[in-house]
Amino acid sequence: MLGTAADRLRPLRRTAAAVGAIALIAMGAAAAPASAEGGIAPGGLLLGTLAPLDGVKPGSVVEVPGTIANKGAEALDKIFLSYSFSDGLAVRGKLPSNCILRGTGREIDARNVVCEFDQTVKAGGIYAPEKTLSLDVLDHALNEMVSVIVSTYDPSPDGFFDTWPGTGPAAKLIELPSTTPVGDGDHPSRNGDSQWDSSELLVDAVNTADLQMAVRETERVGKSVTMEATFSNAGPAWVNHYDSETSLTQFLLKVPTGTTVTKADNRCKKVNAGSYNCVPYTHASLRAGAKDTFSLTLRIDKAVPGAKVSVSLENKARPFDKNKKNDSATLLLVPGSDSTGGSGSTGGSSTGGGGSTSSTGGSGSTGGSGSTAGSGSASTGGSGSTGGSSTVGSATTGSATTGSSGTSGSSTTTGGSMANTGSGSTLPLAGAAAAIVAAGAGTVLLVRRRAARS
């Protein structure tokens, strides 16, 4: 869907800062050298590879295992197990008292757990926590990930996060038989006395996310027409995208013959005459309810019967998106109309100009009453919205946009998040999603690609 299975564990880039869907773990104060070429130095701390979990249902619980091996020649006095998990997962129950929940802001939003095991890990020994980390699979879960790190030092320094200590009984490591398979570790490294290894647990939830397109006219001055194309996720799942170097999706905007584009959103690039490729702010994730609006102004140079503006999502596999009917939308251009784009579209029917039109609203609600405008195009009152396909006056939309009193709900962007400033509430697009690993005592944040289930 968003890449091959091999893409899921392919390093993409290293960065010193990231925010958003996966909570971050800081790995010390300064970057440390990598391990010996080709892998871990002789001996060292290893973490067993974590097998992916498929077909997990929202509302269920996943257990995060961890098999640890000390392949070194000396015993270790203390080790740390750290977990960083994406936004569709949350800690279940009480953490042991030797574990800390870390994050920024509210406890409910924290996505990091660090457990300290103050006990001897003997050379050649294989261990596992006596109690696995339990995570709730939330209603909006889809393609989730847990990054697990074992290290000989606390990977997140004091003061970097807000902390909430565990209140349950302390947990310890239990020794496993020497024949327990561990493997060679995913990312083992050591730098002096500092050692670490990490692995990722992929959690694919059975869920859907309805990506939608809509387009509507918002203003007309003479032959100049301004319109808005809106890309949105009607949920219920969020869509997490772990590849920071590609976009989650894009859409094609086409204008008809007889028109000239005089102004286009700077995220839309012309691909040929009358066609623009537009990329929403979805490099990291797209939360349920989020919207991203693009503005386009064109001039009607020649009246062409049936001329339409169209927007359509790229032809890309999206198994989580079961409703394909609202992946595209069209807007009929009516020369000479003096109407404007109103405040929304309806999921029922409305009457505009000289006739009535009807549609089936997939998941939306009906706005206010329709109003007659110009020579056949119409706008609706209220602030109704649709989740399916609707026809309003001369505009056919795949999903609704909102506004008030005949003006469009404008959209502003700050740092990659979109805010609808009409009568609707702010609907953020999340920032970058990342899984973090460490090299020695330093700060190395490794952003990994995570494809959704194909």
C-alpha positions as CSV (number, residue, x, y, z in Angstrom):
1,M,0.0,0.0,0.0
2,L,2.6,2.5,1.1
3,G,5.6,0.4,0.1
4,T,6.9,-3.1,0.4
5,A,7.5,-5.1,3.6
6,A,11.3,-4.5,3.2
7,D,10.5,-0.7,3.3
8,R,9.2,-1.0,6.8
9,L,12.6,-1.4,8.4
10,R,14.7,0.7,5.9
11,P,16.4,3.6,7.6
12,L,15.4,6.9,5.9
13,R,17.3,9.7,7.5
14,R,18.8,10.7,10.8
15,T,17.5,13.8,12.5
16,A,18.0,15.6,15.9
17,A,14.4,16.5,16.3
18,A,11.0,15.1,15.5
19,V,7.5,15.5,16.9
20,G,4.1,13.9,16.6
21,A,2.7,10.5,16.2
22,I,5.4,8.4,17.9
23,A,6.7,9.9,21.1
24,L,10.4,10.5,21.2
25,I,13.1,9.1,23.3
26,A,16.2,11.2,23.6
27,M,19.4,9.2,23.7
28,G,21.9,11.2,25.7
29,A,23.6,14.6,25.2
30,A,25.9,14.1,22.3
31,A,26.2,11.7,19.4
32,A,28.5,8.7,19.9
33,P,30.5,6.7,17.4
34,A,28.9,3.8,15.7
35,S,29.9,0.2,16.6
36,A,32.4,-1.9,14.7
37,E,31.8,-2.1,11.0
38,G,29.3,-4.8,10.1
39,G,27.5,-4.9,13.4
40,I,28.2,-5.3,17.1
41,A,31.6,-5.3,18.6
42,P,32.7,-8.7,20.2
43,G,30.1,-9.6,22.7
44,G,27.4,-7.2,23.9
45,L,23.7,-6.7,24.8
46,L,21.1,-8.1,22.3
47,L,17.4,-7.7,22.0
48,G,15.4,-10.5,20.2
49,T,13.6,-9.6,17.0
50,L,9.9,-8.8,17.4
51,A,7.5,-10.6,15.0
52,P,4.7,-8.3,13.5
53,L,1.1,-8.6,14.7
54,D,-1.5,-8.6,12.0
55,G,-5.3,-8.6,12.2
56,V,-5.4,-6.9,15.6
57,K,-8.8,-5.4,16.5
58,P,-9.4,-2.0,18.1
59,G,-10.4,-2.5,21.7
60,S,-8.1,-5.5,22.1
61,V,-4.8,-5.6,24.0
62,V,-1.3,-6.4,22.7
63,E,1.6,-7.7,24.8
64,V,5.0,-6.4,23.9
65,P,7.6,-9.2,24.6
66,G,11.3,-8.8,25.0
67,T,14.1,-11.4,25.0
68,I,17.4,-10.0,26.1
69,A,20.9,-11.7,25.9
70,N,24.2,-10.7,27.3
71,K,26.7,-11.9,24.8
72,G,29.6,-10.1,26.5
73,A,32.3,-11.6,28.7
74,E,31.3,-9.6,31.8
75,A,28.1,-9.4,33.9
76,L,26.1,-6.2,33.7
77,D,24.9,-4.6,36.9
78,K,21.8,-2.8,35.5
79,I,19.9,-2.6,32.2
80,F,17.0,-0.5,30.9
81,L,14.1,-1.4,28.6
82,S,12.5,1.5,26.8
83,Y,9.3,1.5,24.7
84,S,8.1,4.2,22.3
85,F,4.7,3.6,20.7
86,S,2.5,5.3,18.1
87,D,-0.7,7.2,18.8
88,G,-3.1,4.3,18.2
89,L,-1.7,2.5,21.3
90,A,-1.8,3.4,25.0
91,V,-0.5,1.9,28.3
92,R,-3.0,-0.5,29.9
93,G,-3.2,-0.7,33.7
94,K,-0.6,0.2,36.2
95,L,3.1,0.3,35.3
96,P,5.5,-1.4,37.7
97,S,7.2,1.0,40.2
98,N,10.5,0.5,38.5
99,C,9.0,1.9,35.3
100,I,8.3,5.5,34.3
101,L,5.8,6.9,31.7
102,R,7.4,9.8,29.9
103,G,6.0,12.4,27.5
104,T,5.1,16.0,27.2
105,G,1.9,17.6,28.2
106,R,-0.8,15.3,29.5
107,E,-0.3,11.8,30.9
108,I,-2.9,10.4,28.6
109,D,-0.9,11.5,25.6
110,A,2.4,10.1,26.8
111,R,3.9,7.5,24.5
112,N,7.2,6.4,26.2
113,V,7.9,3.9,28.9
114,V,11.3,3.4,30.5
115,C,11.9,0.4,32.9
116,E,15.0,0.1,35.1
117,F,16.1,-3.4,36.1
118,D,18.7,-3.0,38.9
119,Q,19.9,-6.6,39.0
120,T,22.8,-8.6,37.7
121,V,22.6,-9.8,34.1
122,K,25.3,-12.4,33.9
123,A,27.6,-13.0,31.0
124,G,26.0,-15.5,28.5
125,G,22.6,-15.2,30.2
126,I,19.2,-14.8,28.4
127,Y,16.4,-12.9,30.2
128,A,12.9,-11.5,29.8
129,P,10.8,-9.2,31.9
130,E,8.5,-11.2,34.1
131,K,5.7,-8.9,33.0
132,T,5.3,-7.8,29.4
133,L,4.2,-4.3,28.6
134,S,0.4,-4.3,27.9
135,L,-1.0,-1.8,25.4
136,D,-4.6,-1.0,24.5
137,V,-5.4,-0.9,20.8
138,L,-7.4,2.3,20.5
139,D,-10.5,2.9,18.3
140,H,-8.5,5.0,15.8
141,A,-5.6,2.5,15.5
142,L,-4.5,1.3,12.0
143,N,-0.8,0.8,11.2
144,E,0.9,1.1,14.5
145,M,4.5,0.5,15.7
146,V,6.3,0.0,19.0
147,S,10.1,0.7,19.2
148,V,11.8,-1.3,21.9
149,I,15.3,-0.5,23.1
150,V,17.5,-2.4,25.6
151,S,20.5,-0.4,27.0
152,T,23.0,-0.2,29.8
153,Y,22.0,3.4,30.5
154,D,18.9,5.5,30.8
155,P,18.1,6.6,27.2
156,S,16.2,9.8,28.1
157,P,17.9,12.3,30.4
158,D,16.2,13.9,33.4
159,G,14.2,17.0,32.5
160,F,13.7,16.1,28.9
161,F,10.2,14.8,29.5
162,D,7.3,15.1,31.9
163,T,7.3,11.9,34.0
164,W,4.6,9.7,35.7
165,P,6.2,7.0,37.9
166,G,4.6,3.5,37.9
167,T,2.5,2.6,40.9
168,G,2.3,-1.2,40.6
169,P,4.6,-3.9,42.1
170,A,8.2,-3.7,40.9
171,A,9.0,-6.1,38.1
172,K,12.2,-8.0,37.5
173,L,14.0,-9.9,34.8
174,I,13.7,-13.7,34.8
175,E,16.4,-15.9,33.4
176,L,15.5,-18.1,30.5
177,P,17.1,-21.4,29.3
178,S,20.4,-21.0,27.5
179,T,18.8,-22.6,24.4
180,T,16.2,-19.8,24.0
181,P,16.6,-18.3,20.5
182,V,17.6,-14.7,20.5
183,G,19.3,-14.1,17.1
184,D,21.8,-11.4,16.3
185,G,19.8,-8.4,17.3
186,D,18.4,-5.8,14.9
187,H,20.7,-2.8,15.7
188,P,23.3,-3.9,18.3
189,S,26.0,-1.4,19.2
190,R,28.5,-0.6,21.9
191,N,30.7,2.3,22.8
192,G,33.0,1.7,25.7
193,D,30.8,0.6,28.6
194,S,27.6,1.7,26.9
195,Q,25.6,-0.9,24.9
196,W,22.3,-1.0,23.2
197,D,20.1,-2.8,20.8
198,S,16.6,-2.1,19.4
199,S,13.8,-3.8,17.5
200,E,10.4,-2.7,16.2
201,L,7.0,-4.4,16.7
202,L,4.6,-3.7,13.9
203,V,0.9,-3.7,14.8
204,D,-1.6,-3.8,12.0
205,A,-5.1,-3.1,13.2
206,V,-8.3,-4.1,11.4
207,N,-9.8,-0.7,10.7
208,T,-10.8,1.8,8.0
209,A,-10.1,5.4,7.2
210,D,-12.2,7.2,4.6
211,L,-10.1,9.7,2.6
212,Q,-12.3,12.2,0.7
213,M,-12.1,14.9,-1.8
214,A,-14.5,17.9,-2.2
215,V,-14.5,21.1,-4.3
216,R,-16.7,24.2,-4.1
217,E,-16.9,27.7,-5.5
218,T,-16.2,30.3,-2.9
219,E,-16.2,33.7,-4.8
220,R,-16.9,35.1,-8.2
221,V,-15.9,38.5,-9.5
222,G,-16.7,39.0,-13.1
223,K,-15.1,36.2,-15.0
224,S,-12.8,35.3,-12.1
225,V,-13.8,32.4,-10.0
226,T,-12.2,31.3,-6.7
227,M,-12.7,27.8,-5.4
228,E,-11.5,25.5,-2.7
229,A,-10.5,21.8,-3.0
230,T,-10.6,20.0,0.3
231,F,-8.8,16.8,1.2
232,S,-9.9,15.1,4.4
233,N,-10.0,11.9,6.5
234,A,-13.5,11.0,7.8
235,G,-11.9,8.2,9.9
236,P,-12.6,6.4,12.1
237,A,-8.9,5.5,11.9
238,W,-5.9,7.8,11.6
239,V,-3.4,7.0,8.9
240,N,0.2,6.8,10.1
241,H,2.9,7.3,7.5
242,Y,6.4,6.4,8.6
243,D,8.3,7.5,5.5
244,S,9.4,11.1,6.1
245,E,10.7,11.4,2.5
246,T,7.4,10.7,0.7
247,S,3.8,12.0,1.0
248,L,1.0,9.8,2.2
249,T,-1.1,10.7,-0.9
250,Q,-1.6,13.4,-3.5
251,F,-4.5,14.4,-5.8
252,L,-4.9,15.6,-9.3
253,L,-6.7,18.9,-9.9
254,K,-8.0,19.5,-13.5
255,V,-9.5,22.6,-15.0
256,P,-11.5,22.6,-18.2
257,T,-10.8,24.0,-21.6
258,G,-11.7,27.7,-21.9
259,T,-10.3,28.6,-18.5
260,T,-7.0,30.0,-17.3
261,V,-5.6,29.4,-13.8
262,T,-4.5,32.8,-12.4
263,K,-3.5,31.6,-8.9
264,A,-2.9,28.2,-7.4
265,D,-1.9,26.9,-4.0
266,N,1.9,26.6,-3.9
267,R,1.6,22.9,-3.1
268,C,0.1,22.3,-6.5
269,K,2.5,21.8,-9.4
270,K,1.5,22.1,-13.0
271,V,2.0,18.8,-14.8
272,N,0.5,19.7,-18.2
273,A,-2.1,22.1,-19.6
274,G,-5.0,22.3,-17.2
275,S,-3.7,19.7,-14.7
276,Y,-2.0,20.2,-11.3
277,N,-0.6,17.7,-8.9
278,C,-1.3,18.7,-5.3
279,V,0.3,17.3,-2.2
280,P,-1.5,17.7,1.2
281,Y,0.4,18.1,4.5
282,T,0.4,14.4,5.3
283,H,4.1,13.5,5.5
284,A,3.6,11.9,9.0
285,S,0.0,11.2,9.7
286,L,-3.6,12.1,9.0
287,R,-5.9,12.1,12.0
288,A,-9.6,11.3,11.7
289,G,-11.4,14.5,11.1
290,A,-8.4,16.4,9.7
291,K,-8.9,18.6,6.6
292,D,-6.5,20.3,4.3
293,T,-7.8,23.0,2.0
294,F,-6.3,24.2,-1.3
295,S,-7.3,27.5,-3.0
296,L,-7.5,28.0,-6.8
297,T,-8.5,31.0,-8.8
298,L,-9.2,30.8,-12.5
299,R,-10.6,33.0,-15.2
300,I,-13.4,31.9,-17.5
301,D,-12.2,32.9,-21.0
302,K,-14.7,31.0,-23.0
303,A,-18.1,29.6,-22.1
304,V,-18.0,25.8,-22.7
305,P,-21.2,23.8,-21.9
306,G,-20.7,21.3,-19.2
307,A,-17.2,22.6,-18.2
308,K,-16.1,21.2,-14.9
309,V,-13.3,21.4,-12.4
310,S,-12.3,18.0,-11.0
311,V,-10.2,16.8,-8.1
312,S,-9.3,13.1,-7.6
313,L,-7.0,11.2,-5.3
314,E,-4.1,9.5,-7.0
315,N,-4.6,5.9,-8.2
316,K,-2.8,4.2,-5.3
317,A,-3.7,1.2,-3.3
318,R,-5.4,2.1,0.0
319,P,-6.9,-1.1,1.4
320,F,-8.0,0.8,4.5
321,D,-10.2,3.1,2.4
322,K,-13.3,1.1,1.5
323,N,-15.4,4.0,0.1
324,K,-14.1,4.9,-3.3
325,K,-17.1,7.0,-4.3
326,N,-15.8,10.2,-2.5
327,D,-12.2,9.9,-3.8
328,S,-13.1,12.4,-6.4
329,A,-15.4,15.4,-6.8
330,T,-16.4,17.9,-9.6
331,L,-17.6,21.4,-9.8
332,L,-19.7,22.6,-12.8
333,L,-18.7,26.0,-14.0
334,V,-21.7,28.2,-14.8
335,P,-20.7,31.3,-16.8
336,G,-22.5,34.5,-15.8
337,S,-23.6,33.3,-12.3
338,D,-23.2,35.8,-9.6
339,S,-23.5,33.3,-6.8
340,T,-20.8,32.6,-4.2
341,G,-19.8,29.4,-2.5
342,G,-22.2,29.6,0.5
343,S,-21.3,27.9,3.8
344,G,-21.4,24.2,3.0
345,S,-23.0,21.4,1.1
346,T,-25.8,19.1,2.1
347,G,-26.1,15.3,2.4
348,G,-29.8,15.5,1.3
349,S,-31.3,17.7,-1.4
350,S,-31.4,21.3,-2.2
351,T,-33.0,23.6,-4.7
352,G,-31.0,26.2,-6.6
353,G,-31.7,28.3,-9.6
354,G,-34.2,26.6,-11.9
355,G,-34.3,23.1,-10.6
356,S,-33.6,20.7,-7.8
357,T,-30.9,18.1,-7.3
358,S,-30.5,15.3,-4.8
359,S,-27.8,13.0,-3.5
360,T,-27.0,10.4,-1.0
361,G,-24.9,11.6,1.9
362,G,-22.6,8.9,3.2
363,S,-21.9,10.0,6.7
364,G,-22.9,13.6,6.8
365,S,-25.6,15.8,8.2
366,T,-27.9,18.2,6.4
367,G,-27.2,21.8,6.6
368,G,-29.7,24.6,6.4
369,S,-32.1,25.5,3.7
370,G,-31.0,26.1,0.1
371,S,-31.1,29.5,-1.5
372,T,-31.7,30.5,-5.1
373,A,-28.8,32.4,-6.8
374,G,-28.0,33.7,-10.2
375,S,-28.9,31.6,-13.2
376,G,-29.0,28.1,-11.9
377,S,-26.2,27.6,-9.4
378,A,-27.1,27.5,-5.7
379,S,-25.5,27.7,-2.3
380,T,-26.7,26.3,1.0
381,G,-27.1,28.0,4.3
382,G,-26.2,26.6,7.7
383,S,-23.0,24.6,8.1
384,G,-24.1,21.2,7.0
385,S,-21.5,18.6,6.0
386,T,-21.5,15.4,4.0
387,G,-19.3,12.3,4.3
388,G,-20.5,10.9,1.0
389,S,-21.3,12.3,-2.4
390,S,-23.6,15.3,-2.8
391,T,-24.8,17.7,-5.4
392,V,-25.5,21.3,-4.4
393,G,-26.7,23.7,-7.1
394,S,-24.0,23.3,-9.7
395,A,-21.3,21.7,-7.5
396,T,-20.9,18.0,-6.9
397,T,-18.7,17.2,-3.9
398,G,-17.2,14.0,-2.5
399,S,-17.2,15.4,1.0
400,A,-18.3,18.7,2.6
401,T,-16.6,21.8,3.6
402,T,-17.8,24.2,6.3
403,G,-18.1,27.9,6.7
404,S,-20.7,30.4,7.8
405,S,-23.0,33.1,6.4
406,G,-22.1,32.6,2.7
407,T,-18.3,32.7,3.2
408,S,-15.8,29.9,2.9
409,G,-14.2,28.4,5.9
410,S,-10.6,29.4,5.3
411,S,-7.7,27.2,6.2
412,T,-4.4,28.2,7.8
413,T,-1.3,26.2,8.2
414,T,1.3,26.4,10.9
415,G,4.1,23.9,11.1
416,G,2.3,21.3,8.9
417,S,-1.0,21.4,10.9
418,M,-4.2,22.7,9.2
419,A,-6.8,24.7,11.1
420,N,-10.2,25.3,9.6
421,T,-11.2,28.8,10.6
422,G,-14.8,28.8,9.5
423,S,-17.5,27.7,12.0
424,G,-15.8,24.3,12.5
425,S,-13.3,23.3,15.1
426,T,-9.6,23.1,14.6
427,L,-8.6,19.8,13.0
428,P,-4.8,19.3,13.2
429,L,-2.7,17.2,10.9
430,A,0.0,15.5,13.0
431,G,3.6,16.3,12.8
432,A,6.4,13.8,12.0
433,A,6.1,10.2,13.2
434,A,9.4,8.6,14.2
435,A,11.0,5.6,16.0
436,I,14.2,6.3,17.9
437,V,17.3,4.3,18.5
438,A,20.6,5.2,20.2
439,A,24.3,5.0,19.5
440,G,26.4,4.9,22.7
441,A,25.4,7.7,25.0
442,G,24.5,10.1,22.2
443,T,21.5,11.5,20.5
444,V,20.7,9.7,17.3
445,L,17.1,9.7,16.1
446,L,16.4,7.1,13.4
447,V,13.3,7.7,11.3
448,R,12.1,4.5,9.8
449,R,9.7,3.8,7.1
450,R,6.6,1.9,8.0
451,A,4.3,0.8,5.2
452,A,0.6,0.1,6.0
453,R,-0.7,-3.5,5.5
454,S,-1.0,-4.4,1.9
